[in-house]
Amino acid sequence: MKRKYAIFLLGTVLTLSLTGCQSSQTEDTDTKAPATAAADDSSADSAASADSAASEDQEAPETSEEPETEAVTEASLAPITPSDYLVSNAADYVRLGSYDNIPLEVTTYEITDDMIQSRIQEELEYSATEVEKKSAAQEDDIVYGTLSYSVKDEDDSDTMDDFFTTIGYEEYGADFDSHLIGLSAGDSTSFSIDYPEDDMMIDWAGKTVDFTLEVTSVCELQIPEYDETFLQEYTDYDSKEEYEDSVRIDLENEYDEISYSDAIDTLIGYALDRTEFTGYPQELFDSCKEETLEAYRMFVGDATEEEICEMFGISTEDLDADIVSTVNQQLLVSAYCLANDITVTEEEYISFLEENAPYYGEPDAASFETDYGRESLVWALYNSRFSDALYEKADITEVPYDPDEFETELFEPDELDISEVESESISEISADN
């Protein structure tokens, strides 16, 4: 039972979901979908990715534990012709427009000393160690114990023997955390919380929950000092100057990626607006629809289309519009790449996997392909090539970042657009290439 903040939701999907549509070698069907208008700005964020479950004859076998070499990687992956994954008859449904000189504002960021020190503080806190304390729990302390809860008037109760939470993180709400202040190891407490109707708890909004907590230990985080000892134990640098230079470079790279990713989102929106779509293969729509529903089910479990729409406060028309946006982008990328001879070779695909596997915590290219799906990764690479082509021809104006214009907003659950999230997962891999 964790608080349903949008940032948590986005992070979950980015980590676990790289989904899309089965589109390789899509053939004409007897029925064409009605002509669709070019997508609006929100559609720009709907990426056309490929199905995360590639066919069995395309899945990579498990790799051995031998050190990875180019020869081992190539031998571990089944043969592939990446162009087979494009929608081969995309031109039947797309009339390409002109994508030269698209006006594009690219944000530039200045890395300040304050940003560097803030990042270093984050690293210090990340390197903190837990130390058990005998005194009472305070803000930022970690409380361990056994937690039992029961929802009044409902058959919903559970006991967590390995419960822990950090006071102040409000994982169960601010009221819950307030009951932990002053507790020590060996203490027990019982209390009730009336969660308001508009609370962002996943299941407890508008409900009363009874809690019983038996505290086994209280720990505080000891953050190391920023000194030579920290540099020696936690970094590869001998001096603060060298370490801070490396932090500056890391921040510059991170903000360059943010700037590029934002620019690509804008460019794709323009490209979709300049494209005329006359329909789509029904098979492509159906596969994209199933993948979109599966993305929603990551949050709500095994639910029907009607139940999903009700839970997320959207209509079936809204859902279909999101799916069509995904279909349209997949058709656009296919038609553009085929018309402009943008190809991806087997060697380029393997190199792409090798370069990105470590970023996603994968030991090698074969494991990366197995976990994320061959078709999804091929599409990530084609999206990257398509985006690069648009960027190279854009009419770019650099605009310095103005923090006064930046606002951070949390989405309400009903406002979460799964197709938008899927787009981010693909864009994230593409930007790394």
N, C-alpha and C positions, 0 to 999 in steps of 0.2 A: 504494500500500500504506500506508494510514493507520490509526492506532489507532481501533478501533471503540468509542468511548465513546458512551454513550446521548445525551449532550448534543449531540454532533456529528450523530447520527442525527436527533434531534428538530429541530435547526436546519435540516438539509437538507430534511426533509419540509415544515416550515413555510414554507421559502423556495420550494420547487419544486412542492409538491403541494397543490392545493385541489380535492379530488376528492369525489365523491358518487354519487348514483344518478339514473338517468333516471326522473323521477316525474311529470312534467307530464301532467295530464289522464289519469292511469292509469285504465283501465277494468277492470270486473270480468272475471275469467276463469272458465272452467268449474270450475277446481280451486282450492279454498281451502286455504291452509296450515293445519296443525293449530293449535289455539289455543295461544298462548304466554303464559307468566306475565309479570308486570311485571318490568322489568329490575332488576338489583341495582345497588349503588353503582357498580361498574365500568362498567355500561352507561350510567350518566349521562354518562360522558365520550364516548360514541359519538355524534357529531353526525350529523344527517341533512343531508347536503349534496347538491348536484345534480351531474349529470354535467358534467365539465370540458370535454367536447366537445359544444357546442351544434350543432344542425343547421345545414346550410350556409345555409339561407335566414334563419337568425337571427344568423349571425355578422356582426360589424360590419366594414365595409370599412375599409381603411387610411385614416388621416387625413392631411390635407395638413400642411405645415409652417407654416400660418398660425397666428397667435396664437389661443389657444383662447378662445372666447366661448361664451355659452350657446347662441346660435343655431348656431354651428359644431358644438358638441357634439351638439345634438339632430339636426342634419342628418346627422351621422356615424354615428348609431346607428339600426338598423332599428326600426320601430315595435314596441312591446311591451305586452302586458297581463300584468303580473306574476302576477296571480291564476291565470292559466292553468297556472302551474308547480306549484300545490298538487295534492295527490292528491285529485281531485274526489270520489271515492267513499270517502274515508277513514272516514266515519261507519259504513260497512258492517263495518268491522273494529275499531272503537274505541268503548269506552264511557267517556266522560269522567267524571272524578271531581271532587271539590271541591279547588280549588287556592288557596283564600283562607286567609290567616293561616298559611301554612307557616312553621314556626319556623326562623329563619335567624340564624346568628352571622356578623356582618360584621367582619372584622379591620380595625382602624385602625392607622395607622403614624405614628410621630413622626419627623420629619426632623431629625436631629441635625447639629451642626457637623462631627462626624467623618465622617458620610455625605457631607456637602458637600465636605469636603477630599478624601475618597476619590474622589469623582467627578471633581474637578478634577485629581487625579493621573492618573486614567485618560485625561483629555483631554490632559494633558501628554505622556503616553506615546504616545497616538495621533498627536500632532503631531511625534513624534521623527523625525529624519532619519538615513539611513544614511551612515556615513563609513567609507571603506575604511581598513584599518589594516595596518601591516607586521608588527606583533607577533603572537604566537601566539594562536589562538582560545581564548576562555574562555567561561564560562557567559553566556548571553544574547546571544552574538555570532551573526551569521548567516554560515553557510559556504556558498559557491557552488562549483560544480564539475561534474564528470562522474561519475555513479555507475553502476556496473554491478553487477548481482546475479545469482546463480544459486542455485536451490533444489536441494539435494543429492537425488539419486535421483529427480528429477522433470524433466520437460521444461518448465521455467519459468525463463526468464532474460530480462533486458532491460538496456538502457543508456539512461540519461537524461542528455542533454547539457546540459540546463538545470536541473539539480538544485540545490536550495537547502533549507536547514532551519535553524531557530533552536535552538541548543544549550540544552537544558533543557525544550523543549516535548515531548520524547520522542515525536515523530511516528513514529519507527521503533523506539522503545523506549529505556529508560535505558541499556542496555548499548551500543547503537549510538552514542548521544550521547557516552558516555565515550571512545570511540575518536576523537572529533573534537577533544577538548581538546588543546591544544598544537600543532595543525596551523597552517601558514602558507601563503600563496599560493605555488603551485609544488610543494607537497608531494604525495606519493602514499602511499597506505596500503591494505593488504589485511587483512581480518579475517573471522572467521566468528562467527555468533551462533546458539546453540541456543535457539530460542524454546520456552518451556514449554507444556505442553498447555493450561493454563488462561489463557494469554496472550490479550489482547483484539485481537491482530492479525487482520485480516480473513481472510487466507489462510495465514499463517505459523505458527500455533499448532502446537506439536509438531514443527516442522520445523527443519532446519539450513540457514542461508542464508549463502553466501559473498559478500562485498562487496569491491569495489575502488573507491576514491575518488581522483580527481585534483582537487586544490583549485585553483581559479582565483583566488579572492579571499576575504578575510575582512573582514566589516564589523561595526562596532559601532553601536548606536543612541545618538544624542546627544539627550537629552531636554531641551527648553528649560526655562529657569528660569521660575518663576511670578512674573513682574514686569510692568512696564509694556510692555516690548517684546512679550511674549507676548500681552497684551491687545490691542495695536495690530495685530499680525500675524495673530492667530488668532480674535479675537472681535470683536463689535460694541460693546464696552463700553469706557469710558474709565477706570473705576476698579474696584478689586477688590470694593468694596461692591456696585456695580451687577451685576457679573458673578456674584458669589456669591448675590445675590438671585434672579437668573435661574436659577441651578443649583438653588436651593431649590424654585422653582416647578416646574421640570421634574421633579424628584424627587417632589414632591407629586402631580403628575399621573400619573407612572408608577406610583406605589404605589396611587393611587386605582383605576387600571385593573386592577392585580393583585388588589386587594380585590374589585372588582366581578366580575372574571372568575372568581375562586374561588367567590364567592357564587352566580353563575349555574350553575356546575357542580353545586353542592349543590342548588339549586332544581330543576334538570332531573331530578336523581336522585329527589327527592321526588315530582315530577310523574309520572314514569314509574311509581313505586311506587303511585301513587293512580289509575292508569289500567288498565283491563282491555282486553287485546288478544285478539280472537277469531280472528285469522288475518291474512293479508296477501295482496295480489295477487301471484301467482307472477311476473309480469313485473317487479314492483318488486324482489322478492328476487333475481331473476336479474341485474338490472342492478347492484344494490348488490354482489352477489357479484363480478361482473367488475371493478368499480371497486376493491374491496378487494384482489383478487388483483393488480391493476395496481400498487397502492401497495406491496405486498410486492416486486414485481418491480423496483421502483426500487433495491432493495438486492442482489437476487440474479440479475438478468437474466431472460432468457426461460426461466421454469421452469413446470412443471405444478403443479396444485394439490397433488398428492401430494408432489412435491419441495419445495414451499414449506413444507408442514406438517413435513416431516422436518428441513429446515434450521432452522426456528424452534422446533422442539420442541413443536409443538402438534398436536392431533388434528383430524380433519375436523369432529368435533362441536364443538370449541372454535371453529374457524373459523366454522361455521354460527351459533353462538351470538353471535359478534361481529356478524355480518351481520344477524341478526334484531334485535339491539339498535339498529343503525343504521336498519333498516326501521321499527321501532317508534317511534323518535323522529320520523322523517319523517311517519309516520301521525299521531302525536300533534300535532305542530305544524300539520299541515294541518287536522285535525279541530277543533282549538281555534280557529284563525284563522277558519275558515269558520263555526263556531258563534257566535263573538263579533264577527263583522263586522270583523275586523282586516284591513285592506286596504293594499296598496301601490300607489300610482299610478305612471304612467310618469314623471311629473315627479320624484317622490320617488326612484325608481330612478336616474334620471340624476344627481340631486343626490348620492345615495349614492356613485355611481361617481366623481364629481368630487372629493368630499371625501376619498375613500380612495385614489385613484390615486397621489398623490404619496408617500404612506406606503409603497407597494409599488414605488416607483421607476418608475412608469408616467408617460409624458408627458401623457396625457389619458385621458378616460373611455373612448373607443373602443379604445385600446390595452389598457387595463385589462381590458375585456370580452373582447377577442380572446385575450389571454394566459391569462386565468383561466376563461373560459367563462361565457356569459350565465346558464346555468341554475344554476351554482354560486353566482354572485353574487346572483341573485334569492333563492336559498335562504339565503345569509348574511344578507340583509336581513330575510327572514321569521323566521329564528331570532332575530335581534336584537329584532324586535317582540314575539315570543312571550316572550323572556327579560325584556324590559322589563315586560310585563304581569304576569308572575309576581313580579317584584321589587317592583312598586308595591303588590301585595296581601300581601306577606310580613310576618310578625311579626318585625321585625328587632331584634336585640340587638347593640350594638357591643362588641367585645372588643379591648382594646389588644394589639398584637403583643408576644409574649414570645419574644425570641431564644433563650432557654434551651430552648424547646420545639420549636425548628426544627431539623430534621435534613435534610441533603442526601444523597440516595442515588443511586448510579449503577445503572441497570438492567443486568442481564446480557442478552446478546443474546436468550436464550430468553424473557425476560420482557417484551420489547417488544410492545405491543399496537397494531397499526397503526390499528385503528378509533379508539383513544384519540387517536392522533396526528392523524388526520383531523379529529377533533372540535376539537382545539386550533387547527388552521388556520382553521376556520370561526369559532370563538369569537374569534380574534384580530381578524379583520375586523369582526365584529359589535361588539366592544367599542370599536372606533375610531369607530363611527358616532355 
